[in-house]
């Protein structure tokens, strides 16, 4: 299964993510919901990371 971000679209104060899902496994999957997080921080200093949904 592959999940790929195609593009990010901005409309006023809203952000839309265009995502492509490919399933080559032969097993049918039904996507109910998808949680997406944005992580802010410095890779050198792990104490300052923030994860936003």
mmCIF entry with sequence, helices, sheets and N, C-alpha, C, O atoms, coordinates in Angstrom:
data_MODEL
# 
_entry.id   MODEL 
# 
_entity.id                         1 
_entity.type                       polymer 
_entity.pdbx_number_of_molecules   1 
# 
_entity_poly.entity_id                      1 
_entity_poly.type                           'polypeptide(L)' 
_entity_poly.nstd_linkage                   no 
_entity_poly.nstd_monomer                   no 
_entity_poly.pdbx_seq_one_letter_code       
;(UNK)(UNK)(UNK)(UNK)(UNK)(UNK)(UNK)(UNK)(UNK)(UNK)(UNK)(UNK)(UNK)(UNK)(UNK)(UNK)
(UNK)(UNK)(UNK)(UNK)(UNK)(UNK)(UNK)(UNK)(UNK)(UNK)(UNK)(UNK)(UNK)(UNK)(UNK)(UNK)
(UNK)(UNK)(UNK)(UNK)(UNK)(UNK)(UNK)(UNK)(UNK)(UNK)(UNK)(UNK)(UNK)(UNK)(UNK)(UNK)
(UNK)(UNK)(UNK)(UNK)(UNK)
;
_entity_poly.pdbx_seq_one_letter_code_can   XXXXXXXXXXXXXXXXXXXXXXXXXXXXXXXXXXXXXXXXXXXXXXXXXXXXX 
_entity_poly.pdbx_strand_id                 A 
# 
loop_
_entity_poly_seq.entity_id 
_entity_poly_seq.num 
_entity_poly_seq.mon_id 
_entity_poly_seq.hetero 
1 1  UNK n 
1 2  UNK n 
1 3  UNK n 
1 4  UNK n 
1 5  UNK n 
1 6  UNK n 
1 7  UNK n 
1 8  UNK n 
1 9  UNK n 
1 10 UNK n 
1 11 UNK n 
1 12 UNK n 
1 13 UNK n 
1 14 UNK n 
1 15 UNK n 
1 16 UNK n 
1 17 UNK n 
1 18 UNK n 
1 19 UNK n 
1 20 UNK n 
1 21 UNK n 
1 22 UNK n 
1 23 UNK n 
1 24 UNK n 
1 25 UNK n 
1 26 UNK n 
1 27 UNK n 
1 28 UNK n 
1 29 UNK n 
1 30 UNK n 
1 31 UNK n 
1 32 UNK n 
1 33 UNK n 
1 34 UNK n 
1 35 UNK n 
1 36 UNK n 
1 37 UNK n 
1 38 UNK n 
1 39 UNK n 
1 40 UNK n 
1 41 UNK n 
1 42 UNK n 
1 43 UNK n 
1 44 UNK n 
1 45 UNK n 
1 46 UNK n 
1 47 UNK n 
1 48 UNK n 
1 49 UNK n 
1 50 UNK n 
1 51 UNK n 
1 52 UNK n 
1 53 UNK n 
# 
_struct_asym.id          A 
_struct_asym.entity_id   1 
# 
_struct_conf.conf_type_id            HELX_P 
_struct_conf.id                      HELX_P1 
_struct_conf.pdbx_PDB_helix_id       AA1 
_struct_conf.beg_label_comp_id       UNK 
_struct_conf.beg_label_asym_id       A 
_struct_conf.beg_label_seq_id        46 
_struct_conf.pdbx_beg_PDB_ins_code   ? 
_struct_conf.end_label_comp_id       UNK 
_struct_conf.end_label_asym_id       A 
_struct_conf.end_label_seq_id        48 
_struct_conf.pdbx_end_PDB_ins_code   ? 
_struct_conf.beg_auth_comp_id        UNK 
_struct_conf.beg_auth_asym_id        A 
_struct_conf.beg_auth_seq_id         46 
_struct_conf.end_auth_comp_id        UNK 
_struct_conf.end_auth_asym_id        A 
_struct_conf.end_auth_seq_id         48 
_struct_conf.pdbx_PDB_helix_class    5 
_struct_conf.details                 ? 
_struct_conf.pdbx_PDB_helix_length   3 
# 
_struct_conf_type.id          HELX_P 
_struct_conf_type.criteria    ? 
_struct_conf_type.reference   ? 
# 
loop_
_struct_sheet.id 
_struct_sheet.type 
_struct_sheet.number_strands 
_struct_sheet.details 
AA1 ? 2 ? 
AA2 ? 2 ? 
# 
loop_
_struct_sheet_order.sheet_id 
_struct_sheet_order.range_id_1 
_struct_sheet_order.range_id_2 
_struct_sheet_order.offset 
_struct_sheet_order.sense 
AA1 1 2 ? anti-parallel 
AA2 1 2 ? anti-parallel 
# 
loop_
_struct_sheet_range.sheet_id 
_struct_sheet_range.id 
_struct_sheet_range.beg_label_comp_id 
_struct_sheet_range.beg_label_asym_id 
_struct_sheet_range.beg_label_seq_id 
_struct_sheet_range.pdbx_beg_PDB_ins_code 
_struct_sheet_range.end_label_comp_id 
_struct_sheet_range.end_label_asym_id 
_struct_sheet_range.end_label_seq_id 
_struct_sheet_range.pdbx_end_PDB_ins_code 
_struct_sheet_range.beg_auth_comp_id 
_struct_sheet_range.beg_auth_asym_id 
_struct_sheet_range.beg_auth_seq_id 
_struct_sheet_range.end_auth_comp_id 
_struct_sheet_range.end_auth_asym_id 
_struct_sheet_range.end_auth_seq_id 
AA1 1 UNK A 2  ? UNK A 11 ? UNK A 2  UNK A 11 
AA1 2 UNK A 14 ? UNK A 22 ? UNK A 14 UNK A 22 
AA2 1 UNK A 38 ? UNK A 40 ? UNK A 38 UNK A 40 
AA2 2 UNK A 50 ? UNK A 52 ? UNK A 50 UNK A 52 
# 
loop_
_atom_site.group_PDB 
_atom_site.id 
_atom_site.type_symbol 
_atom_site.label_atom_id 
_atom_site.label_alt_id 
_atom_site.label_comp_id 
_atom_site.label_asym_id 
_atom_site.label_entity_id 
_atom_site.label_seq_id 
_atom_site.pdbx_PDB_ins_code 
_atom_site.Cartn_x 
_atom_site.Cartn_y 
_atom_site.Cartn_z 
_atom_site.occupancy 
_atom_site.B_iso_or_equiv 
_atom_site.pdbx_formal_charge 
_atom_site.auth_seq_id 
_atom_site.auth_comp_id 
_atom_site.auth_asym_id 
_atom_site.auth_atom_id 
_atom_site.pdbx_PDB_model_num 
ATOM 1   N N  . UNK A 1 1  ? 0.847   -1.159 0.000  1.00 0.00 ? 1  UNK A N  1 
ATOM 2   C CA . UNK A 1 1  ? 0.000   0.000  0.000  1.00 0.00 ? 1  UNK A CA 1 
ATOM 3   C C  . UNK A 1 1  ? 0.895   1.225  0.000  1.00 0.00 ? 1  UNK A C  1 
ATOM 4   O O  . UNK A 1 1  ? 1.892   1.269  0.720  1.00 0.00 ? 1  UNK A O  1 
ATOM 5   N N  . UNK A 1 2  ? 0.542   2.226  -0.810 1.00 0.00 ? 2  UNK A N  1 
ATOM 6   C CA . UNK A 1 2  ? 1.341   3.445  -0.894 1.00 0.00 ? 2  UNK A CA 1 
ATOM 7   C C  . UNK A 1 2  ? 0.430   4.653  -0.728 1.00 0.00 ? 2  UNK A C  1 
ATOM 8   O O  . UNK A 1 2  ? -0.632  4.747  -1.343 1.00 0.00 ? 2  UNK A O  1 
ATOM 9   N N  . UNK A 1 3  ? 0.871   5.566  0.112  1.00 0.00 ? 3  UNK A N  1 
ATOM 10  C CA . UNK A 1 3  ? 0.171   6.817  0.359  1.00 0.00 ? 3  UNK A CA 1 
ATOM 11  C C  . UNK A 1 3  ? 1.119   7.936  -0.040 1.00 0.00 ? 3  UNK A C  1 
ATOM 12  O O  . UNK A 1 3  ? 2.212   8.051  0.514  1.00 0.00 ? 3  UNK A O  1 
ATOM 13  N N  . UNK A 1 4  ? 0.706   8.768  -1.005 1.00 0.00 ? 4  UNK A N  1 
ATOM 14  C CA . UNK A 1 4  ? 1.601   9.789  -1.528 1.00 0.00 ? 4  UNK A CA 1 
ATOM 15  C C  . UNK A 1 4  ? 0.899   11.147 -1.553 1.00 0.00 ? 4  UNK A C  1 
ATOM 16  O O  . UNK A 1 4  ? -0.223  11.274 -2.043 1.00 0.00 ? 4  UNK A O  1 
ATOM 17  N N  . UNK A 1 5  ? 1.580   12.153 -1.017 1.00 0.00 ? 5  UNK A N  1 
ATOM 18  C CA . UNK A 1 5  ? 1.073   13.520 -1.045 1.00 0.00 ? 5  UNK A CA 1 
ATOM 19  C C  . UNK A 1 5  ? 1.358   14.107 -2.422 1.00 0.00 ? 5  UNK A C  1 
ATOM 20  O O  . UNK A 1 5  ? 2.517   14.210 -2.825 1.00 0.00 ? 5  UNK A O  1 
ATOM 21  N N  . UNK A 1 6  ? 0.314   14.491 -3.143 1.00 0.00 ? 6  UNK A N  1 
ATOM 22  C CA . UNK A 1 6  ? 0.462   15.041 -4.486 1.00 0.00 ? 6  UNK A CA 1 
ATOM 23  C C  . UNK A 1 6  ? 0.725   16.543 -4.459 1.00 0.00 ? 6  UNK A C  1 
ATOM 24  O O  . UNK A 1 6  ? 1.655   17.033 -5.099 1.00 0.00 ? 6  UNK A O  1 
ATOM 25  N N  . UNK A 1 7  ? -0.109  17.268 -3.707 1.00 0.00 ? 7  UNK A N  1 
ATOM 26  C CA . UNK A 1 7  ? 0.090   18.713 -3.597 1.00 0.00 ? 7  UNK A CA 1 
ATOM 27  C C  . UNK A 1 7  ? -0.669  19.259 -2.410 1.00 0.00 ? 7  UNK A C  1 
ATOM 28  O O  . UNK A 1 7  ? -1.558  18.607 -1.862 1.00 0.00 ? 7  UNK A O  1 
ATOM 29  N N  . UNK A 1 8  ? -0.301  20.471 -2.021 1.00 0.00 ? 8  UNK A N  1 
ATOM 30  C CA . UNK A 1 8  ? -0.952  21.198 -0.933 1.00 0.00 ? 8  UNK A CA 1 
ATOM 31  C C  . UNK A 1 8  ? -1.623  22.419 -1.556 1.00 0.00 ? 8  UNK A C  1 
ATOM 32  O O  . UNK A 1 8  ? -0.988  23.176 -2.290 1.00 0.00 ? 8  UNK A O  1 
ATOM 33  N N  . UNK A 1 9  ? -2.909  22.607 -1.261 1.00 0.00 ? 9  UNK A N  1 
ATOM 34  C CA . UNK A 1 9  ? -3.680  23.712 -1.831 1.00 0.00 ? 9  UNK A CA 1 
ATOM 35  C C  . UNK A 1 9  ? -4.131  24.619 -0.689 1.00 0.00 ? 9  UNK A C  1 
ATOM 36  O O  . UNK A 1 9  ? -4.703  24.155 0.297  1.00 0.00 ? 9  UNK A O  1 
ATOM 37  N N  . UNK A 1 10 ? -3.870  25.904 -0.833 1.00 0.00 ? 10 UNK A N  1 
ATOM 38  C CA . UNK A 1 10 ? -4.270  26.895 0.165  1.00 0.00 ? 10 UNK A CA 1 
ATOM 39  C C  . UNK A 1 10 ? -5.464  27.679 -0.365 1.00 0.00 ? 10 UNK A C  1 
ATOM 40  O O  . UNK A 1 10 ? -5.453  28.147 -1.504 1.00 0.00 ? 10 UNK A O  1 
ATOM 41  N N  . UNK A 1 11 ? -6.503  27.821 0.476  1.00 0.00 ? 11 UNK A N  1 
ATOM 42  C CA . UNK A 1 11 ? -7.675  28.602 0.124  1.00 0.00 ? 11 UNK A CA 1 
ATOM 43  C C  . UNK A 1 11 ? -8.063  29.425 1.356  1.00 0.00 ? 11 UNK A C  1 
ATOM 44  O O  . UNK A 1 11 ? -8.661  28.908 2.299  1.00 0.00 ? 11 UNK A O  1 
ATOM 45  N N  . UNK A 1 12 ? -7.716  30.699 1.332  1.00 0.00 ? 12 UNK A N  1 
ATOM 46  C CA . UNK A 1 12 ? -7.940  31.603 2.468  1.00 0.00 ? 12 UNK A CA 1 
ATOM 47  C C  . UNK A 1 12 ? -7.248  31.035 3.698  1.00 0.00 ? 12 UNK A C  1 
ATOM 48  O O  . UNK A 1 12 ? -6.026  30.889 3.698  1.00 0.00 ? 12 UNK A O  1 
ATOM 49  N N  . UNK A 1 13 ? -8.003  30.709 4.753  1.00 0.00 ? 13 UNK A N  1 
ATOM 50  C CA . UNK A 1 13 ? -7.390  30.200 5.977  1.00 0.00 ? 13 UNK A CA 1 
ATOM 51  C C  . UNK A 1 13 ? -7.388  28.667 6.040  1.00 0.00 ? 13 UNK A C  1 
ATOM 52  O O  . UNK A 1 13 ? -6.992  28.096 7.056  1.00 0.00 ? 13 UNK A O  1 
ATOM 53  N N  . UNK A 1 14 ? -7.822  27.998 4.971  1.00 0.00 ? 14 UNK A N  1 
ATOM 54  C CA . UNK A 1 14 ? -7.895  26.545 4.956  1.00 0.00 ? 14 UNK A CA 1 
ATOM 55  C C  . UNK A 1 14 ? -6.787  25.949 4.099  1.00 0.00 ? 14 UNK A C  1 
ATOM 56  O O  . UNK A 1 14 ? -6.336  26.557 3.128  1.00 0.00 ? 14 UNK A O  1 
ATOM 57  N N  . UNK A 1 15 ? -6.357  24.745 4.477  1.00 0.00 ? 15 UNK A N  1 
ATOM 58  C CA . UNK A 1 15 ? -5.323  24.018 3.743  1.00 0.00 ? 15 UNK A CA 1 
ATOM 59  C C  . UNK A 1 15 ? -5.895  22.662 3.348  1.00 0.00 ? 15 UNK A C  1 
ATOM 60  O O  . UNK A 1 15 ? -6.435  21.944 4.190  1.00 0.00 ? 15 UNK A O  1 
ATOM 61  N N  . UNK A 1 16 ? -5.778  22.314 2.074  1.00 0.00 ? 16 UNK A N  1 
ATOM 62  C CA . UNK A 1 16 ? -6.252  21.033 1.567  1.00 0.00 ? 16 UNK A CA 1 
ATOM 63  C C  . UNK A 1 16 ? -5.064  20.230 1.070  1.00 0.00 ? 16 UNK A C  1 
ATOM 64  O O  . UNK A 1 16 ? -4.176  20.764 0.405  1.00 0.00 ? 16 UNK A O  1 
ATOM 65  N N  . UNK A 1 17 ? -5.052  18.929 1.399  1.00 0.00 ? 17 UNK A N  1 
ATOM 66  C CA . UNK A 1 17 ? -4.005  18.021 0.951  1.00 0.00 ? 17 UNK A CA 1 
ATOM 67  C C  . UNK A 1 17 ? -4.585  17.096 -0.108 1.00 0.00 ? 17 UNK A C  1 
ATOM 68  O O  . UNK A 1 17 ? -5.611  16.455 0.120  1.00 0.00 ? 17 UNK A O  1 
ATOM 69  N N  . UNK A 1 18 ? -3.938  17.023 -1.258 1.00 0.00 ? 18 UNK A N  1 
ATOM 70  C CA . UNK A 1 18 ? -4.349  16.105 -2.320 1.00 0.00 ? 18 UNK A CA 1 
ATOM 71  C C  . UNK A 1 18 ? -3.464  14.866 -2.183 1.00 0.00 ? 18 UNK A C  1 
ATOM 72  O O  . UNK A 1 18 ? -2.247  14.937 -2.355 1.00 0.00 ? 18 UNK A O  1 
ATOM 73  N N  . UNK A 1 19 ? -4.089  13.739 -1.875 1.00 0.00 ? 19 UNK A N  1 
ATOM 74  C CA . UNK A 1 19 ? -3.366  12.517 -1.548 1.00 0.00 ? 19 UNK A CA 1 
ATOM 75  C C  . UNK A 1 19 ? -3.776  11.408 -2.513 1.00 0.00 ? 19 UNK A C  1 
ATOM 76  O O  . UNK A 1 19 ? -4.947  11.271 -2.866 1.00 0.00 ? 19 UNK A O  1 
ATOM 77  N N  . UNK A 1 20 ? -2.786  10.619 -2.931 1.00 0.00 ? 20 UNK A N  1 
ATOM 78  C CA . UNK A 1 20 ? -3.032  9.464  -3.785 1.00 0.00 ? 20 UNK A CA 1 
ATOM 79  C C  . UNK A 1 20 ? -2.774  8.200  -2.972 1.00 0.00 ? 20 UNK A C  1 
ATOM 80  O O  . UNK A 1 20 ? -1.742  8.069  -2.314 1.00 0.00 ? 20 UNK A O  1 
ATOM 81  N N  . UNK A 1 21 ? -3.727  7.272  -3.027 1.00 0.00 ? 21 UNK A N  1 
ATOM 82  C CA . UNK A 1 21 ? -3.595  5.995  -2.327 1.00 0.00 ? 21 UNK A CA 1 
ATOM 83  C C  . UNK A 1 21 ? -3.582  4.895  -3.377 1.00 0.00 ? 21 UNK A C  1 
ATOM 84  O O  . UNK A 1 21 ? -4.493  4.800  -4.199 1.00 0.00 ? 21 UNK A O  1 
ATOM 85  N N  . UNK A 1 22 ? -2.538  4.060  -3.345 1.00 0.00 ? 22 UNK A N  1 
ATOM 86  C CA . UNK A 1 22 ? -2.442  2.923  -4.262 1.00 0.00 ? 22 UNK A CA 1 
ATOM 87  C C  . UNK A 1 22 ? -2.353  1.638  -3.447 1.00 0.00 ? 22 UNK A C  1 
ATOM 88  O O  . UNK A 1 22 ? -1.619  1.554  -2.463 1.00 0.00 ? 22 UNK A O  1 
ATOM 89  N N  . UNK A 1 23 ? -3.121  0.640  -3.883 1.00 0.00 ? 23 UNK A N  1 
ATOM 90  C CA . UNK A 1 23 ? -3.130  -0.650 -3.208 1.00 0.00 ? 23 UNK A CA 1 
ATOM 91  C C  . UNK A 1 23 ? -2.832  -1.727 -4.242 1.00 0.00 ? 23 UNK A C  1 
ATOM 92  O O  . UNK A 1 23 ? -3.675  -2.038 -5.083 1.00 0.00 ? 23 UNK A O  1 
ATOM 93  N N  . UNK A 1 24 ? -1.645  -2.288 -4.177 1.00 0.00 ? 24 UNK A N  1 
ATOM 94  C CA . UNK A 1 24 ? -1.262  -3.363 -5.099 1.00 0.00 ? 24 UNK A CA 1 
ATOM 95  C C  . UNK A 1 24 ? -1.238  -4.722 -4.400 1.00 0.00 ? 24 UNK A C  1 
ATOM 96  O O  . UNK A 1 24 ? -0.720  -5.692 -4.955 1.00 0.00 ? 24 UNK A O  1 
ATOM 97  N N  . UNK A 1 25 ? -1.790  -4.801 -3.198 1.00 0.00 ? 25 UNK A N  1 
ATOM 98  C CA . UNK A 1 25 ? -1.682  -6.017 -2.398 1.00 0.00 ? 25 UNK A CA 1 
ATOM 99  C C  . UNK A 1 25 ? -2.698  -7.091 -2.782 1.00 0.00 ? 25 UNK A C  1 
ATOM 100 O O  . UNK A 1 25 ? -2.502  -8.263 -2.458 1.00 0.00 ? 25 UNK A O  1 
ATOM 101 N N  . UNK A 1 26 ? -3.769  -6.717 -3.460 1.00 0.00 ? 26 UNK A N  1 
ATOM 102 C CA . UNK A 1 26 ? -4.816  -7.698 -3.757 1.00 0.00 ? 26 UNK A CA 1 
ATOM 103 C C  . UNK A 1 26 ? -5.840  -7.822 -2.646 1.00 0.00 ? 26 UNK A C  1 
ATOM 104 O O  . UNK A 1 26 ? -6.854  -8.501 -2.809 1.00 0.00 ? 26 UNK A O  1 
ATOM 105 N N  . UNK A 1 27 ? -5.588  -7.177 -1.525 1.00 0.00 ? 27 UNK A N  1 
ATOM 106 C CA . UNK A 1 27 ? -6.527  -7.167 -0.396 1.00 0.00 ? 27 UNK A CA 1 
ATOM 107 C C  . UNK A 1 27 ? -7.262  -5.833 -0.414 1.00 0.00 ? 27 UNK A C  1 
ATOM 108 O O  . UNK A 1 27 ? -6.632  -4.778 -0.482 1.00 0.00 ? 27 UNK A O  1 
ATOM 109 N N  . UNK A 1 28 ? -8.594  -5.874 -0.353 1.00 0.00 ? 28 UNK A N  1 
ATOM 110 C CA . UNK A 1 28 ? -9.378  -4.649 -0.348 1.00 0.00 ? 28 UNK A CA 1 
ATOM 111 C C  . UNK A 1 28 ? -9.333  -4.002 1.029  1.00 0.00 ? 28 UNK A C  1 
ATOM 112 O O  . UNK A 1 28 ? -9.640  -4.642 2.035  1.00 0.00 ? 28 UNK A O  1 
ATOM 113 N N  . UNK A 1 29 ? -8.948  -2.732 1.068  1.00 0.00 ? 29 UNK A N  1 
ATOM 114 C CA . UNK A 1 29 ? -8.936  -1.953 2.289  1.00 0.00 ? 29 UNK A CA 1 
ATOM 115 C C  . UNK A 1 29 ? -9.949  -0.828 2.156  1.00 0.00 ? 29 UNK A C  1 
ATOM 116 O O  . UNK A 1 29 ? -10.100 -0.237 1.087  1.00 0.00 ? 29 UNK A O  1 
ATOM 117 N N  . UNK A 1 30 ? -10.635 -0.542 3.240  1.00 0.00 ? 30 UNK A N  1 
ATOM 118 C CA . UNK A 1 30 ? -11.583 0.565  3.260  1.00 0.00 ? 30 UNK A CA 1 
ATOM 119 C C  . UNK A 1 30 ? -11.046 1.617  4.218  1.00 0.00 ? 30 UNK A C  1 
ATOM 120 O O  . UNK A 1 30 ? -10.876 1.346  5.407  1.00 0.00 ? 30 UNK A O  1 
ATOM 121 N N  . UNK A 1 31 ? -10.781 2.807  3.714  1.00 0.00 ? 31 UNK A N  1 
ATOM 122 C CA . UNK A 1 31 ? -10.247 3.888  4.545  1.00 0.00 ? 31 UNK A CA 1 
ATOM 123 C C  . UNK A 1 31 ? -11.403 4.612  5.201  1.00 0.00 ? 31 UNK A C  1 
ATOM 124 O O  . UNK A 1 31 ? -12.240 5.214  4.528  1.00 0.00 ? 31 UNK A O  1 
ATOM 125 N N  . UNK A 1 32 ? -11.441 4.547  6.521  1.00 0.00 ? 32 UNK A N  1 
ATOM 126 C CA . UNK A 1 32 ? -12.487 5.218  7.285  1.00 0.00 ? 32 UNK A CA 1 
ATOM 127 C C  . UNK A 1 32 ? -12.081 6.665  7.567  1.00 0.00 ? 32 UNK A C  1 
ATOM 128 O O  . UNK A 1 32 ? -12.863 7.593  7.359  1.00 0.00 ? 32 UNK A O  1 
ATOM 129 N N  . UNK A 1 33 ? -10.852 6.841  8.041  1.00 0.00 ? 33 UNK A N  1 
ATOM 130 C CA . UNK A 1 33 ? -10.328 8.184  8.299  1.00 0.00 ? 33 UNK A CA 1 
ATOM 131 C C  . UNK A 1 33 ? -8.807  8.121  8.250  1.00 0.00 ? 33 UNK A C  1 
ATOM 132 O O  . UNK A 1 33 ? -8.214  7.043  8.292  1.00 0.00 ? 33 UNK A O  1 
ATOM 133 N N  . UNK A 1 34 ? -8.199  9.272  8.161  1.00 0.00 ? 34 UNK A N  1 
ATOM 134 C CA . UNK A 1 34 ? -6.746  9.377  8.079  1.00 0.00 ? 34 UNK A CA 1 
ATOM 135 C C  . UNK A 1 34 ? -6.300  10.543 8.943  1.00 0.00 ? 34 UNK A C  1 
ATOM 136 O O  . UNK A 1 34 ? -6.681  11.687 8.691  1.00 0.00 ? 34 UNK A O  1 
ATOM 137 N N  . UNK A 1 35 ? -5.496  10.262 9.961  1.00 0.00 ? 35 UNK A N  1 
ATOM 138 C CA . UNK A 1 35 ? -4.951  11.317 10.809 1.00 0.00 ? 35 UNK A CA 1 
ATOM 139 C C  . UNK A 1 35 ? -3.636  11.800 10.206 1.00 0.00 ? 35 UNK A C  1 
ATOM 140 O O  . UNK A 1 35 ? -2.754  11.001 9.895  1.00 0.00 ? 35 UNK A O  1 
ATOM 141 N N  . UNK A 1 36 ? -3.519  13.102 10.048 1.00 0.00 ? 36 UNK A N  1 
ATOM 142 C CA . UNK A 1 36 ? -2.297  13.691 9.490  1.00 0.00 ? 36 UNK A CA 1 
ATOM 143 C C  . UNK A 1 36 ? -1.752  14.674 10.511 1.00 0.00 ? 36 UNK A C  1 
ATOM 144 O O  . UNK A 1 36 ? -2.490  15.495 11.056 1.00 0.00 ? 36 UNK A O  1 
ATOM 145 N N  . UNK A 1 37 ? -0.457  14.582 10.763 1.00 0.00 ? 37 UNK A N  1 
ATOM 146 C CA . UNK A 1 37 ? 0.203   15.442 11.738 1.00 0.00 ? 37 UNK A CA 1 
ATOM 147 C C  . UNK A 1 37 ? 1.321   16.231 11.065 1.00 0.00 ? 37 UNK A C  1 
ATOM 148 O O  . UNK A 1 37 ? 1.980   15.749 10.144 1.00 0.00 ? 37 UNK A O  1 
ATOM 149 N N  . UNK A 1 38 ? 1.512   17.431 11.539 1.00 0.00 ? 38 UNK A N  1 
ATOM 150 C CA . UNK A 1 38 ? 2.635   18.262 11.113 1.00 0.00 ? 38 UNK A CA 1 
ATOM 151 C C  . UNK A 1 38 ? 3.585   18.357 12.298 1.00 0.00 ? 38 UNK A C  1 
ATOM 152 O O  . UNK A 1 38 ? 3.167   18.683 13.409 1.00 0.00 ? 38 UNK A O  1 
ATOM 153 N N  . UNK A 1 39 ? 4.852   18.077 12.066 1.00 0.00 ? 39 UNK A N  1 
ATOM 154 C CA . UNK A 1 39 ? 5.842   18.114 13.136 1.00 0.00 ? 39 UNK A CA 1 
ATOM 155 C C  . UNK A 1 39 ? 6.770   19.289 12.920 1.00 0.00 ? 39 UNK A C  1 
ATOM 156 O O  . UNK A 1 39 ? 7.374   19.437 11.857 1.00 0.00 ? 39 UNK A O  1 
ATOM 157 N N  . UNK A 1 40 ? 6.876   20.123 13.942 1.00 0.00 ? 40 UNK A N  1 
ATOM 158 C CA . UNK A 1 40 ? 7.792   21.263 13.926 1.00 0.00 ? 40 UNK A CA 1 
ATOM 159 C C  . UNK A 1 40 ? 8.907   20.984 14.908 1.00 0.00 ? 40 UNK A C  1 
ATOM 160 O O  . UNK A 1 40 ? 8.675   20.453 15.994 1.00 0.00 ? 40 UNK A O  1 
ATOM 161 N N  . UNK A 1 41 ? 10.108  21.340 14.527 1.00 0.00 ? 41 UNK A N  1 
ATOM 162 C CA . UNK A 1 41 ? 11.201  21.171 15.472 1.00 0.00 ? 41 UNK A CA 1 
ATOM 163 C C  . UNK A 1 41 ? 12.554  21.150 14.798 1.00 0.00 ? 41 UNK A C  1 
ATOM 164 O O  . UNK A 1 41 ? 12.677  21.222 13.575 1.00 0.00 ? 41 UNK A O  1 
ATOM 165 N N  . UNK A 1 42 ? 13.547  21.050 15.628 1.00 0.00 ? 42 UNK A N  1 
ATOM 166 C CA . UNK A 1 42 ? 14.923  21.018 15.183 1.00 0.00 ? 42 UNK A CA 1 
ATOM 167 C C  . UNK A 1 42 ? 15.417  19.581 15.299 1.00 0.00 ? 42 UNK A C  1 
ATOM 168 O O  . UNK A 1 42 ? 15.346  19.001 16.383 1.00 0.00 ? 42 UNK A O  1 
ATOM 169 N N  . UNK A 1 43 ? 15.914  18.992 14.216 1.00 0.00 ? 43 UNK A N  1 
ATOM 170 C CA . UNK A 1 43 ? 16.367  17.601 14.239 1.00 0.00 ? 43 UNK A CA 1 
ATOM 171 C C  . UNK A 1 43 ? 17.584  17.416 15.134 1.00 0.00 ? 43 UNK A C  1 
ATOM 172 O O  . UNK A 1 43 ? 17.815  16.318 15.638 1.00 0.00 ? 43 UNK A O  1 
ATOM 173 N N  . UNK A 1 44 ? 18.352  18.455 15.335 1.00 0.00 ? 44 UNK A N  1 
ATOM 174 C CA . UNK A 1 44 ? 19.544  18.360 16.172 1.00 0.00 ? 44 UNK A CA 1 
ATOM 175 C C  . UNK A 1 44 ? 19.186  18.380 17.660 1.00 0.00 ? 44 UNK A C  1 
ATOM 176 O O  . UNK A 1 44 ? 19.878  17.772 18.477 1.00 0.00 ? 44 UNK A O  1 
ATOM 177 N N  . UNK A 1 45 ? 18.105  19.079 18.006 1.00 0.00 ? 45 UNK A N  1 
ATOM 178 C CA . UNK A 1 45 ? 17.663  19.175 19.405 1.00 0.00 ? 45 UNK A CA 1 
ATOM 179 C C  . UNK A 1 45 ? 16.278  18.558 19.508 1.00 0.00 ? 45 UNK A C  1 
ATOM 180 O O  . UNK A 1 45 ? 15.289  19.201 19.155 1.00 0.00 ? 45 UNK A O  1 
ATOM 181 N N  . UNK A 1 46 ? 16.193  17.346 19.976 1.00 0.00 ? 46 UNK A N  1 
ATOM 182 C CA . UNK A 1 46 ? 14.926  16.613 20.013 1.00 0.00 ? 46 UNK A CA 1 
ATOM 183 C C  . UNK A 1 46 ? 13.975  17.118 21.090 1.00 0.00 ? 46 UNK A C  1 
ATOM 184 O O  . UNK A 1 46 ? 12.817  16.701 21.113 1.00 0.00 ? 46 UNK A O  1 
ATOM 185 N N  . UNK A 1 47 ? 14.410  17.986 21.968 1.00 0.00 ? 47 UNK A N  1 
ATOM 186 C CA . UNK A 1 47 ? 13.560  18.490 23.050 1.00 0.00 ? 47 UNK A CA 1 
ATOM 187 C C  . UNK A 1 47 ? 12.553  19.517 22.578 1.00 0.00 ? 47 UNK A C  1 
ATOM 188 O O  . UNK A 1 47 ? 11.597  19.807 23.296 1.00 0.00 ? 47 UNK A O  1 
ATOM 189 N N  . UNK A 1 48 ? 12.739  20.076 21.391 1.00 0.00 ? 48 UNK A N  1 
ATOM 190 C CA . UNK A 1 48 ? 11.883  21.178 20.948 1.00 0.00 ? 48 UNK A CA 1 
ATOM 191 C C  . UNK A 1 48 ? 10.840  20.751 19.901 1.00 0.00 ? 48 UNK A C  1 
ATOM 192 O O  . UNK A 1 48 ? 10.311  21.607 19.192 1.00 0.00 ? 48 UNK A O  1 
ATOM 193 N N  . UNK A 1 49 ? 10.533  19.454 19.787 1.00 0.00 ? 49 UNK A N  1 
ATOM 194 C CA . UNK A 1 49 ? 9.575   19.013 18.787 1.00 0.00 ? 49 UNK A CA 1 
ATOM 195 C C  . UNK A 1 49 ? 8.142   19.252 19.233 1.00 0.00 ? 49 UNK A C  1 
ATOM 196 O O  . UNK A 1 49 ? 7.809   19.113 20.410 1.00 0.00 ? 49 UNK A O  1 
ATOM 197 N N  . UNK A 1 50 ? 7.298   19.617 18.268 1.00 0.00 ? 50 UNK A N  1 
ATOM 198 C CA . UNK A 1 50 ? 5.872   19.826 18.511 1.00 0.00 ? 50 UNK A CA 1 
ATOM 199 C C  . UNK A 1 50 ? 5.110   19.109 17.409 1.00 0.00 ? 50 UNK A C  1 
ATOM 200 O O  . UNK A 1 50 ? 5.423   19.264 16.228 1.00 0.00 ? 50 UNK A O  1 
ATOM 201 N N  . UNK A 1 51 ? 4.107   18.322 17.795 1.00 0.00 ? 51 UNK A N  1 
ATOM 202 C CA . UNK A 1 51 ? 3.308   17.552 16.838 1.00 0.00 ? 51 UNK A CA 1 
ATOM 203 C C  . UNK A 1 51 ? 1.896   18.110 16.834 1.00 0.00 ? 51 UNK A C  1 
ATOM 204 O O  . UNK A 1 51 ? 1.218   18.096 17.861 1.00 0.00 ? 51 UNK A O  1 
ATOM 205 N N  . UNK A 1 52 ? 1.443   18.609 15.672 1.00 0.00 ? 52 UNK A N  1 
ATOM 206 C CA . UNK A 1 52 ? 0.126   19.228 15.537 1.00 0.00 ? 52 UNK A CA 1 
ATOM 207 C C  . UNK A 1 52 ? -0.725  18.409 14.570 1.00 0.00 ? 52 UNK A C  1 
ATOM 208 O O  . UNK A 1 52 ? -0.259  18.014 13.502 1.00 0.00 ? 52 UNK A O  1 
ATOM 209 N N  . UNK A 1 53 ? -1.970  18.159 14.955 1.00 0.00 ? 53 UNK A N  1 
ATOM 210 C CA . UNK A 1 53 ? -2.880  17.426 14.071 1.00 0.00 ? 53 UNK A CA 1 
ATOM 211 C C  . UNK A 1 53 ? -3.505  18.368 13.077 1.00 0.00 ? 53 UNK A C  1 
ATOM 212 O O  . UNK A 1 53 ? -4.305  17.944 12.242 1.00 0.00 ? 53 UNK A O  1 
# 
